[in-house]
Amino acid sequence: MSLVTVNHVRFGHGVNILLEDVVLGVDEGQKIGLVGRNGCGKSTLFKIIAGRLQPDHGSVGLQRGIRIGYLEQEPKLDPKHTLRSAAAAAFSRLDEIQKELHEVFDGMAAAQGTELDRLMARQVVLESEFDRLGGHATDHKVDAVLHGLGFVDAQFDTPVTSLSGGQRARLGLAKLLLEQPDLLMLDEPTNHLDIDGRRWLEDFLADEFKGAVLVVSHDRWLLDRVVHRIVEIDQGVIHEYPGNYADFVNLRRERMELQARVHEKQQDRIRAETEYILRYKAGQRAKQARGRATRLERYKESELVERPMELDAMDIDLPRAPELGDRAIEAHGLGKSYGVRTLFAGLDVLIKPGERIGIIGPNGCGKSTLVKILLGELEPDDGEIKRAPRLRSGWFRQTHDHLDGSLTVWQYLQQAVPPRSNGQKLNEQESRNLAGAFLFSGEAQEKPLGALSGGERTRAVIAGLVAGANNILVLDEPTNHLDIPSAERLEQSLAPRSEHGGYDGALLLISHDRALLETTCDRLIAFDGEGRVEFFQGRFSEWEAKRVERAKEAESRRRAEAERDRRKSAPTPARASTTPAASPSPAKQPAPTPRSETAAKPAAAKGAHSKLSDEKLNAEIAKATDRMESLDAELADPAVYRDGDKVKRLNEERSMLQARLSELEDEWLRRAS
């Protein structure tokens, strides 16, 4: 069933049309990724669906009673709350339900006939909603979501007013996830999340959240893991693609290649028409030439297709960086602390020319601090560093206050790129080619830096750094403001230098962008946030596989230790929670021993399990009891009740297990009597 229907929506500002005749449907449980260049209208479409903006034309239809959760960049939080109480406010509806249930129960006491039927029906509705929203299991859910998004218990009592902007954004996301709306609309939900937080979020959206999801994200791994349909906005028009992001990349490439072929055919037609017009504009066919010129202009305005810039390669003769020896940077015994907190200690680092190193870890763990020490911007507490004499570094930072805002894009690049070995600087056309390689169209190349968006300014700075003859490049979260096509172009520009450009120096990449790390880096420096640093030779995906394997091994060890502890502490026969109160509890009895036929007290009748040894009987009781507890835990989880077949299956298994456990306990009691 459709939750949202977008009907021929149009929206724009003057001649700048963001959305043109958009038709879109979102069904129950669908998970859709919305992609496109920065400024193409993704957030605008979100706001129109959420009712924050009204379209110039068209309409949005919503299913009756639908609950939409919309992630805002600046979430509205009650300043009286702490971090945890603000998250728990997501369950305020539960308090309302409980209050109404009490009123229903009070009304039932005196109600009769149809009024009683009405109240009983209302009770069923309220209790169903109560279970769906989490019921009595809310405390665990609040803690789990906050932990998943990177908060620790020590922060739970922090007043909302004391939180940073990034923390407030994460708290707003936590509250939204806990509310469990029918449609979850997420606009860049990973902006303030480290790798662990992104991994947790994608698992939650893919495996736990049962509602529909409409997500705008530059995190390609999240899109691959979560969504089953991609909607792209390109020049105001939407294109839909089945599958996840990887499927979309292949299908979009096919569409762009087709568009490029159409563009070439159109250019052939334009060249032929232009040649005819120039040849006959002054002769006997001048009237025909003027008519064809008019038609050609109309054709250019209404039908001309642009060549996709993503297909263009960087083919520029760029200046080379000075060659280094066999070491760019070598450090021994590095240590740095702030107060009682140690970021790292005893660290040895070797960076060779041309190495591609990703630096990963939680926010605030010391990644940027290490890079500043390696490049000489910060002194270590301990250790020594040697840098190659001809080391030339380029550093992409989060702020760009040093830029001259009056320079156009191509002028900035002309100044940013140093002269070649023969003393020649880039000419204007070469600067424009470099700008075009980083997805600046001809018109955008004329924009002053001060008028660019954050993503456009990032692209311009990175273009200058990559082309700037640096033999070591430091990129600190370079994709934070980049759309996906720009991030993909960054990856291409960082590839080893070839005949079509590229970069052949060393790279230090600080990033939470797993796709960028995977494509560009073949070595990792991994911080764990507790002062430990690990060096890993391999791609990020290999690191992930190793992390998963470690987690499995740790869980296996934990289970084995728990089982050993249980066996040591467990009484000889395992406890059985279903024993009647009046009967002697098996958990308190001594181990059963074989009974003599001449015993003073007659033995009870033998049951179906009489042939089991004492040891096997105790093991079967323990096994059945553990499984009963596991089933009860599953049935206590409100999320289970969204799957009727699973609930039925669990209840059937519990009934069969209850009967078996009763038989086993009867046999134990028979032997103990």
Secondary structure as GFF3:
##gff-version 3
##sequence-region A 1 673
A	DSSP	beta_strand	2	13	.	.	.	ID=ss1
A	DSSP	beta_strand	16	27	.	.	.	ID=ss2
A	DSSP	beta_strand	31	35	.	.	.	ID=ss3
A	DSSP	alpha_helix	42	49	.	.	.	ID=ss4
A	DSSP	beta_strand	57	62	.	.	.	ID=ss5
A	DSSP	beta_strand	68	70	.	.	.	ID=ss6
A	DSSP	alpha_helix	83	88	.	.	.	ID=ss7
A	DSSP	three_ten_helix	89	91	.	.	.	ID=ss8
A	DSSP	alpha_helix	92	108	.	.	.	ID=ss9
A	DSSP	alpha_helix	113	132	.	.	.	ID=ss10
A	DSSP	alpha_helix	138	148	.	.	.	ID=ss11
A	DSSP	three_ten_helix	153	155	.	.	.	ID=ss12
A	DSSP	three_ten_helix	160	162	.	.	.	ID=ss13
A	DSSP	alpha_helix	165	179	.	.	.	ID=ss14
A	DSSP	beta_strand	183	187	.	.	.	ID=ss15
A	DSSP	alpha_helix	195	203	.	.	.	ID=ss16
A	DSSP	pi_helix	204	208	.	.	.	ID=ss17
A	DSSP	beta_strand	212	216	.	.	.	ID=ss18
A	DSSP	alpha_helix	220	226	.	.	.	ID=ss19
A	DSSP	beta_strand	229	234	.	.	.	ID=ss20
A	DSSP	beta_strand	237	242	.	.	.	ID=ss21
A	DSSP	alpha_helix	245	280	.	.	.	ID=ss22
A	DSSP	alpha_helix	286	302	.	.	.	ID=ss23
A	DSSP	three_ten_helix	309	311	.	.	.	ID=ss24
A	DSSP	beta_strand	329	338	.	.	.	ID=ss25
A	DSSP	beta_strand	341	351	.	.	.	ID=ss26
A	DSSP	beta_strand	356	360	.	.	.	ID=ss27
A	DSSP	alpha_helix	367	374	.	.	.	ID=ss28
A	DSSP	beta_strand	382	387	.	.	.	ID=ss29
A	DSSP	beta_strand	393	396	.	.	.	ID=ss30
A	DSSP	alpha_helix	409	416	.	.	.	ID=ss31
A	DSSP	alpha_helix	428	437	.	.	.	ID=ss32
A	DSSP	three_ten_helix	444	446	.	.	.	ID=ss33
A	DSSP	three_ten_helix	449	451	.	.	.	ID=ss34
A	DSSP	alpha_helix	454	466	.	.	.	ID=ss35
A	DSSP	beta_strand	472	476	.	.	.	ID=ss36
A	DSSP	alpha_helix	484	494	.	.	.	ID=ss37
A	DSSP	beta_strand	506	510	.	.	.	ID=ss38
A	DSSP	alpha_helix	514	520	.	.	.	ID=ss39
A	DSSP	beta_strand	523	527	.	.	.	ID=ss40
A	DSSP	beta_strand	533	537	.	.	.	ID=ss41
A	DSSP	alpha_helix	540	569	.	.	.	ID=ss42
A	DSSP	three_ten_helix	586	588	.	.	.	ID=ss43
A	DSSP	alpha_helix	614	635	.	.	.	ID=ss44
A	DSSP	three_ten_helix	638	642	.	.	.	ID=ss45
A	DSSP	alpha_helix	644	672	.	.	.	ID=ss46
###
